[in-house]
């Protein structure tokens, strides 16, 4: 069995309160189960309740032994790590994999900055767990026990990876934080900076990257896709590294995805607003090859 459980579904910043009780206010954190294998994706604030859950269930009588994948190192995706209980338990083993994302700083250095006295009372050197850090680019990893993990570069203001988890013929793919690749060169001949050759090359490059990403998640049983903005909102936030509901749905349909999960909800979006949006796009399924559309919410578990 291949499944995903959501422990944090918000983007940018935690947003607890009465307006977010139903869908949750924690930032990105996923629990992937592949048979007996357990993988965590991202260390947002949702990793705190996940860690406590794992200690009460999977690791009640033994130290945690965990594989963790980071999409990138923006704060909302790592800010839960200092309160991840397994790091304080002697004998715990954590293998953290993610992209080399800023000025060639290592993952260890970036996490070390987070766990420094200027931000937190416990330093990285004082943690009880044995932690290994591994930098990733585009690759495919054999995790053993039949689990394979592939990575793909996404379009975000910092180096960011999408993941494809495959197990016994089933697949779960994560595509966040991401916005469609676009031509960065002027395309209007009247623009002072217009260059025909550059414009054509830019258009071809963007198209190639979008097609490559679609190939990456093609045929996925579950696609967890960035959907922070509506189409109208995206006009104001182009370049911030996030997608729209419309784009996610169009891309999933073209890629032959079975289940589409909208993810990385805007922190200003209330439960009531997310319910309305979920119903709106579910109604569009009649004209789409996608079998199911789901708005991610904390506690939700989906089997591929």
C-alpha positions as CSV (number, residue, x, y, z in Angstrom):
1,X,0.0,0.0,0.0
2,X,1.2,3.5,-0.9
3,X,-0.5,6.4,1.0
4,X,0.0,10.0,2.1
5,X,-1.2,11.7,5.3
6,X,-1.3,15.5,5.6
7,X,0.1,17.1,8.8
8,X,0.6,20.6,7.4
9,X,-1.1,22.1,4.3
10,X,-0.5,25.9,4.5
11,X,2.0,28.0,2.7
12,X,4.2,30.9,3.8
13,X,3.3,31.1,7.5
14,X,1.3,29.2,10.1
15,X,-2.2,30.5,10.6
16,X,-3.9,29.0,13.6
17,X,-7.3,30.2,14.7
18,X,-11.1,29.7,14.4
19,X,-11.0,30.4,10.6
20,X,-8.7,27.5,9.9
21,X,-9.8,24.7,12.2
22,X,-11.3,22.5,9.5
23,X,-8.4,22.5,7.0
24,X,-5.6,23.3,9.5
25,X,-3.1,26.1,10.0
26,X,0.2,24.2,10.0
27,X,2.8,24.6,7.2
28,X,3.9,21.9,4.9
29,X,4.5,18.4,6.2
30,X,3.6,15.0,4.6
31,X,3.8,11.5,5.8
32,X,4.3,8.9,3.0
33,X,3.8,5.2,3.7
34,X,5.0,2.6,1.3
35,X,4.4,-0.8,2.8
36,X,6.5,-0.8,6.0
37,X,8.6,2.2,4.8
38,X,7.9,5.7,6.2
39,X,9.1,8.9,4.6
40,X,8.5,12.5,5.8
41,X,8.3,15.3,3.2
42,X,9.1,18.8,4.6
43,X,9.6,20.0,8.1
44,X,7.0,22.7,8.4
45,X,5.1,23.2,11.7
46,X,3.0,20.1,10.9
47,X,6.0,18.0,11.8
48,X,5.6,18.7,15.5
49,X,2.3,16.7,15.8
50,X,3.6,14.1,13.3
51,X,6.7,13.5,15.5
52,X,4.6,13.1,18.6
53,X,2.3,10.7,16.7
54,X,5.2,8.6,15.5
55,X,6.6,8.3,19.0
56,X,3.3,7.1,20.3
57,X,2.8,4.6,17.5
58,X,5.6,3.5,15.2
59,X,8.5,4.2,17.7
60,X,6.9,3.6,21.0
61,X,9.5,1.1,22.0
62,X,12.5,2.0,19.9
63,X,14.4,5.1,18.7
64,X,13.0,6.7,15.5
65,X,14.8,5.8,12.2
66,X,13.5,8.2,9.6
67,X,14.1,9.4,6.0
68,X,13.2,13.0,5.4
69,X,13.0,14.8,2.1
70,X,13.0,18.6,1.9
71,X,11.4,20.3,-1.2
72,X,13.5,23.4,-0.3
73,X,14.7,25.4,2.7
74,X,12.4,28.4,2.8
75,X,11.3,28.9,6.4
76,X,7.8,27.6,6.2
77,X,9.2,24.3,5.1
78,X,11.8,23.8,7.9
79,X,10.5,25.9,10.8
80,X,9.0,22.9,12.6
81,X,12.3,21.1,12.9
82,X,13.4,22.6,16.2
83,X,10.3,21.1,17.9
84,X,10.5,17.7,16.2
85,X,10.7,15.5,19.2
86,X,12.8,12.7,17.7
87,X,15.8,15.0,17.4
88,X,16.0,15.0,21.2
89,X,15.9,11.2,21.7
90,X,19.3,9.4,22.0
91,X,19.6,6.7,19.3
92,X,17.4,8.4,16.8
93,X,18.6,8.3,13.2
94,X,17.5,10.9,10.7
95,X,18.6,11.1,7.0
96,X,17.6,14.5,5.6
97,X,17.8,14.9,1.9
98,X,17.2,18.1,-0.1
99,X,18.5,20.6,-2.6
100,X,21.6,22.7,-2.2
101,X,19.6,25.8,-2.2
102,X,21.4,29.0,-1.3
103,X,24.9,30.3,-2.1
104,X,26.2,26.7,-1.9
105,X,25.4,26.5,1.8
106,X,25.0,22.9,2.9
107,X,21.8,21.6,4.4
108,X,23.7,21.1,7.6
109,X,24.7,24.8,7.6
110,X,21.2,26.0,6.9
111,X,19.6,23.9,9.6
112,X,22.4,24.9,11.9
113,X,21.6,28.5,11.4
114,X,18.0,27.8,12.4
115,X,19.3,25.9,15.5
116,X,21.5,28.8,16.7
117,X,21.1,30.8,19.9
118,X,20.0,33.9,18.0
119,X,16.8,32.0,17.1
120,X,16.5,28.9,19.4
121,X,17.8,27.8,22.8
122,X,19.1,24.4,21.6
123,X,22.0,24.3,19.1
124,X,22.4,21.7,16.4
125,X,25.5,20.3,18.2
126,X,23.4,19.6,21.3
127,X,20.8,17.4,19.6
128,X,20.7,13.8,20.7
129,X,19.8,12.3,17.3
130,X,22.3,11.1,14.7
131,X,21.5,13.3,11.7
132,X,22.9,12.8,8.2
133,X,22.5,15.4,5.5
134,X,22.5,14.6,1.8
135,X,22.3,17.2,-1.0
136,X,20.0,16.3,-4.0
137,X,19.7,17.4,-7.6
138,X,17.6,15.7,-10.3
139,X,18.0,12.0,-9.6
140,X,16.3,8.7,-8.8
141,X,17.0,6.9,-5.5
142,X,16.3,3.2,-4.7
143,X,15.2,3.4,-1.0
144,X,14.9,-0.3,-0.7
145,X,11.9,-2.5,0.1
146,X,10.5,-1.6,-3.4
147,X,10.3,2.2,-2.8
148,X,11.8,4.4,-5.5
149,X,12.0,8.2,-5.2
150,X,12.7,10.5,-8.2
151,X,13.3,14.3,-8.1
152,X,12.5,17.2,-10.5
153,X,13.6,20.8,-10.4
154,X,10.6,23.2,-10.0
155,X,10.2,26.9,-10.7
156,X,10.6,28.8,-7.4
157,X,12.7,31.8,-6.3
158,X,15.1,29.3,-4.6
159,X,16.2,25.8,-5.8
160,X,13.2,23.6,-5.1
161,X,12.5,19.9,-5.9
162,X,9.3,17.9,-6.7
163,X,9.2,14.3,-5.7
164,X,7.8,11.2,-7.3
165,X,7.3,8.2,-4.9
166,X,6.7,4.9,-6.6
167,X,5.8,1.6,-4.9
168,X,4.3,-1.6,-6.3
169,X,3.0,0.1,-9.5
170,X,1.5,3.1,-7.6
171,X,2.7,6.7,-7.5
172,X,2.4,9.9,-5.4
173,X,3.9,13.1,-6.8
174,X,4.5,16.4,-5.0
175,X,4.8,19.6,-7.1
176,X,5.2,22.6,-4.8
177,X,6.4,25.3,-4.3
178,X,6.0,25.9,-8.1
179,X,4.6,28.1,-10.7
180,X,4.5,27.5,-14.5
181,X,7.8,28.2,-16.3
182,X,7.4,31.3,-18.5
183,X,9.4,33.2,-21.0
184,X,11.4,35.9,-19.2
185,X,12.3,37.8,-22.3
186,X,10.2,40.6,-23.9
187,X,7.9,39.3,-26.7
188,X,6.5,42.6,-27.9
189,X,8.5,43.9,-30.8
190,X,7.8,47.5,-29.6
191,X,9.5,46.8,-26.2
192,X,12.9,48.6,-26.1
193,X,14.5,45.3,-24.8
194,X,13.0,43.1,-27.5
195,X,15.3,40.6,-29.2
196,X,13.6,38.2,-31.6
197,X,16.1,35.4,-31.1
198,X,16.0,35.7,-27.3
199,X,12.2,35.8,-27.3
200,X,12.0,32.7,-29.4
201,X,14.6,30.8,-27.3
202,X,12.8,31.9,-24.1
203,X,9.5,30.6,-25.3
204,X,11.0,27.3,-26.4
205,X,12.8,26.9,-23.0
206,X,9.7,27.6,-21.0
207,X,7.6,25.2,-23.1
208,X,10.3,22.5,-22.7
209,X,10.5,22.8,-19.0
210,X,6.7,22.7,-18.6
211,X,6.5,19.6,-20.8
212,X,9.3,18.0,-18.8
213,X,7.5,18.5,-15.6
214,X,4.3,17.1,-17.0
215,X,6.2,14.0,-18.1
216,X,7.5,13.8,-14.5
217,X,4.0,13.5,-13.0
218,X,2.4,11.8,-15.9
219,X,0.0,9.0,-14.9
220,X,0.4,9.7,-11.2
221,X,-2.2,8.1,-8.9
222,X,-2.0,11.1,-6.7
223,X,-0.7,14.6,-7.6
224,X,-0.2,17.0,-4.7
225,X,0.1,20.3,-6.5
226,X,0.7,23.9,-5.4
227,X,-2.5,25.9,-5.6
228,X,-2.0,29.0,-3.5
229,X,-3.7,31.5,-5.8
230,X,-6.7,31.9,-8.0
231,X,-6.1,33.0,-11.6
232,X,-7.0,36.6,-10.7
233,X,-4.6,36.6,-7.7
234,X,-1.8,35.2,-9.7
235,X,-1.7,38.4,-11.8
236,X,-0.5,40.2,-8.7
237,X,1.9,37.6,-7.5
238,X,3.6,36.4,-10.7
239,X,7.1,35.4,-9.9
240,X,6.5,34.5,-6.3
241,X,6.8,30.8,-7.1
242,X,3.2,29.5,-6.7
243,X,0.5,28.2,-9.0
244,X,-3.2,28.6,-9.5
245,X,-6.1,26.1,-9.1
246,X,-6.7,26.5,-12.8
247,X,-3.2,25.7,-13.8
248,X,-2.9,22.7,-11.4
249,X,-6.2,21.3,-12.8
250,X,-5.2,21.8,-16.5
251,X,-1.7,20.3,-16.0
252,X,-3.1,17.3,-14.1
253,X,-5.7,16.6,-16.8
254,X,-3.0,16.8,-19.5
255,X,-0.8,14.5,-17.5
256,X,-3.4,11.8,-17.0
257,X,-3.4,12.2,-13.2
258,X,-6.1,10.2,-11.3
259,X,-6.4,12.2,-8.1
260,X,-5.5,15.9,-7.8
261,X,-4.9,17.4,-4.3
262,X,-4.7,21.2,-4.0
263,X,-2.0,22.1,-1.6
264,X,0.0,25.0,0.0
265,X,-3.1,27.0,0.8
266,X,-2.7,30.7,1.1
267,X,-2.6,31.6,4.9
268,X,-5.3,34.2,4.4
269,X,-7.8,31.6,3.0
270,X,-10.5,30.6,5.6
271,X,-12.2,27.2,5.9
272,X,-15.3,28.6,4.3
273,X,-13.4,30.0,1.4
274,X,-11.6,26.7,0.8
275,X,-14.8,24.8,1.0
276,X,-16.3,27.0,-1.7
277,X,-13.3,26.6,-3.9
278,X,-13.2,22.8,-3.4
279,X,-16.8,22.5,-4.5
280,X,-16.3,24.9,-7.5
281,X,-13.5,22.8,-9.0
282,X,-15.1,19.5,-8.2
283,X,-18.0,20.5,-10.3
284,X,-15.6,20.9,-13.2
285,X,-14.7,17.2,-13.0
286,X,-17.5,16.3,-15.4
287,X,-15.4,17.9,-18.2
288,X,-12.0,16.5,-17.0
289,X,-10.3,13.1,-17.1
290,X,-9.3,13.6,-13.5
291,X,-11.2,11.2,-11.3
292,X,-11.1,13.2,-8.1
293,X,-10.2,16.6,-6.8
294,X,-9.4,17.1,-3.1
295,X,-8.5,20.2,-1.0
296,X,-5.7,19.1,1.3
297,X,-6.5,19.3,5.0
298,X,-4.7,18.2,8.1
299,X,-5.4,14.6,9.1
300,X,-6.5,13.5,5.7
301,X,-5.1,10.2,4.5
302,X,-5.3,9.1,0.9
303,X,-4.3,5.8,-0.6
304,X,-2.9,5.6,-4.1
